[in-house]
Amino acid sequence: MNLEFILNLAFTVIGGVGMFLLGMKSLSEGLQAVAGNRLRKLIGMATNNRFMATGAGMLVTCIIQSSSVTTVMTVGFVNAGLMTLQQAIGVIMGANIGTTLTGWILAINIGKYGLPILGVAALMFVFSKREKMRYTAMTVMGIGMVFFGLELMKNGFAPIRDVPEYLAWFQRFSADTYFGVLKCALVGCIVTMVVQSSSATLGITMGLAASGVIGFETAAALVLGENVGTTLTAYIASLGTTANGKRAAYAHILFNISGAVWITAIFPIYIGGVRAFVGHDPNTMAIVNGVETYPFVMTSIAAVHTGFSVFNTIFFLPFTQIFARVLTRLVPEKPQRETAKHTKLDMRMLESPTMGITQSRREITYMGKRDRDMFTMLKAVLSNPETDRELIKNLFKKEETLDGMQMEITTFLTKMLAGQLPPTLAEEAQKQIRLADEFETVSDYVTMQLKLYLRIINAGIAVPDIMREELLSLHDAVFEFFNLVDRAYREKNTAIIKNAYAQGEDITNMVRELRGKHLARLAEITVDPLISTTYPDMLAGYRRTKEHIVNIAEVMVGKAGYAGKIAE
């Protein structure tokens, strides 16, 4: 009988926790897919203004319903240099407030409707053809699983009240003294570290309190510990990051630990404030349909959770600059002994594909900038009869950097595509893989032109002025064409592509014209054989460069879309 009771308890609670966690995952992924563009804009709000940064962190976390994801993203952004430490501190404080929305959702206490919500949403998800509807259904399905999982946990814990020995074991964790509060907080911290979800442990705590297994004070102390336990995720995310990435993670840890310390020190006063806010005694029991319930305890626990983050933020917000300076001293810069990395891509961003795709796009725009630099450097070499060996060396180094960038971007996006992505994000990732390849190929052709030119120079042969002028005019035309298409990508202005097609055709005609002039010269004057063969190769190289620039334009709008631009 004892074994059967334990098994039933374990199976029901484990099933409830699993359903709850799966629901939170579906809710987070669905919301990220539906609100992807809004997330980008909200992250952009994270300026050095502490209030804006806090608001951005709060709103993003309210949308994706996971402070862990927001915190990991923030550590990744700081590590990549996309966000300052002061901005990150504000975002982290806001994320702590945003995640408390979960408690209020659970406090609605509509667990009995969780299963029908889940069922209806699942049918919508299976039979809907529209992408946005499917991900909206996934979000609702997640909400249904969260409520149903909480209901399973409550039902699983309820029989404990009828078994004195089990009830007595739980009552050993009582927050009736200062050390009792610390003991409960420690339990909440450890369980959250194991489960790796403060939302799940909050659900377990609410389930125990709603079933009458533990009192409100004990539940409140557990919540304080859960806030500390969730910082382990940030610490794990900081492993292998730069000093600034570690500082962002430690900001989260110190913020939550400090809050737990000062609130436990005034625990009776804090709990009294929560009771006054709710307006009812959380431990009040009521009989509904012959079942003992505690109608105010879940709302009170949600208030404890929110109060912790709000008061802690109010306390720390005026001192974000000081906080950042303290962290900078605590975590000094250290010499980096690691494999050279060509991009600032961070695999932690795979936790949020919407943000990851933005980061990879940023790296591709950097590839375009490096291509532009290479065009400028090549022109300087072609223009000057005196060979600048240092400039040539730097140009080759830039090409090697672009090779590394293309490899890292492709690896990052390939790993992203291996996960579950909305079709629009998957399509964008595929486009970016192709774009990274095309930008890298443009750099290959720039260095190929340099190698052909050096073949002549290293042989001690002077390039005739007329040929140098022709090459420079063709170079300028191709560079202008690249600038046009590259600007269209940077500014997301595909209307420019209409003009690009005509410009590309002009380059093709220019190459034909220059080839014809070269052949005519060969019939009139004596030209060194090396120049007579290398010059046409350079003309062909510029034409192929133009073709890859056209490929970039096609990827931007789709081949059919590009054909439409031509028709215009």
C-alpha positions, 0 to 999 in steps of 0.5 A: 500500500505504501509503495503503491501510494509512493508510485502514484504520487511520483507518477502524477507529480513527475507527469505534471512537472513534465507537462508543465515544462513542455508547456512552458517550452511550447509557449516560449517558442510559439510566442517567439515565432509570432512576435519575432519582429517585435522582439528585435525592436524591443531588444533595440530599446535597450539603450544606456538609459537604465529605465529603457533597458529595464523596460526592454528586458521586462517586455521581452521576458513577458513575451517569451515567458522565460527569464533564463532565455532572456538572460542567456541572450543578454550574456550572448549579446554582451559577449558579442559586443552588441550590448554594453554591461550597463545595458545588460544589467538593466535588461537582466533586472527587467527580465526578473520582473517579466518572469513573475508574470508566470506566477500571476498566470498560474494564480488564475487557477483555471487548471481544470480547463487546461486539458480542453484548452490543450485539446482545442489548440492541438486540433488548430495546430494540426489542421491549420495551414497558415504559419502564423495560426499554427504558432498561435495555436502552439502558444495556446497549446503551451498555456493549456499544458501549463495549466494542466500540468499544474492541475496534475501536480496539485492532484498528485500532492493532495493525498499527502494531507491524508498520510501523517508521516509524509505530511510531517516530513514536509512540515519539517520545512517550516519558515517560522524562524529565521533559520527556517526561512534560510533552510526553505530558501536553500531547498528552493535554490537546490531544486531550481538548480536541478530542474533548471526552471524557476517557473517549474519550481514555482508551479511545484511550490504553488501546487504544494501550497494549494493542496495544503501540504505546506503553508504560505510562509514556507512557500514564500521562503521557497520562492526566494530560494528559487530566484537564487537557483535560477541564476545557475543558468546564467552562470553556465551561459557565461562559461567560455565567454569574454570578461564582459559576458561573465560580468553580465552573468554575475550581475544576475547572480549578485542581483538575485542573491542580494535580494534574497539576503535582504528580504530574508532579513526582514521576512516577517515584515515582507510577508506582512506587506504581502498579506496587506496587499492581497487583503486576505490571509493566504492560509485561509481554507475553504470547502468547495464541492467537498474539497479543501482549497486555499483560494488566496494562497496562489495569488499571495505566492505570485505577489511574493515573487513579483515583490521580490523582483520589483523591490530589488530593481527599485533598490538597484536601479539608481546604482547600475553604473556603480554596479557595472564598475564593481563588476568590472573590478571583480572580473578583470580582463584576462589575456585570451588564449583561444582559437582566433574567431572571425565573427561575434556569433554566439551559440547561446543565441540558438536559444532564441533563433529570432535573435540569432538570425539578427546576429548572423545578418549583422555578420553578413553585413560585416562581410560586405564591408570587408569586401568593400575594403578589399575593392578599395585596396585592390584599386590602390594596388592597380593605380600605383606602378610602385608595388605596396607589399604591405597593402598586398599582404593586408588584402590577402589577410582580409580574404582569409578573414572572410573565409573564416567568417563564411565558415562560422556563419554557415556552421551557426546557421546550420545548427540553427536549421537543425532545430525547430524553426518557423518556416519564415526563419528557416527560409531566412537562415537558408538565404543567409547561408547562400549570401555568406557564400556569395560575399566570400566568393566576391572576395575570392575574385578580388584576390584572384585579380590581385594574383593575376596582376602580381603575375605581371609585376613579379615578372618585371613587366610594366603594364601599359598605361592604356590597359591600366586605365581600362582596368581601373575604369572596369574596376570602378564599374564593378565596385559601384555595382557591388556598392549598390547591391550591398547597400540594398542588403544593408538597408533592406531596400530591394527596390534598388535591385531594379537599377542594379540589373541595368548596371550589371548588363553595362558591365558585361557590355564593357567587358566585351568592348575592352576585350575587343579593343585588346584584340585590336591592339594585338594586331597593331602593336607588340604586346608582351605574351604574359600581358596578352594572356593575363589581361583577358583573364582579368577582364573575365574575372571582373565579369565573374565578380559581377555575376556573383553580385547578381547572385546576391541580388537574386537571393535578396528578393528570390529569383522570381522576384528578381525577374520581376524587377527586370521586367520593370 
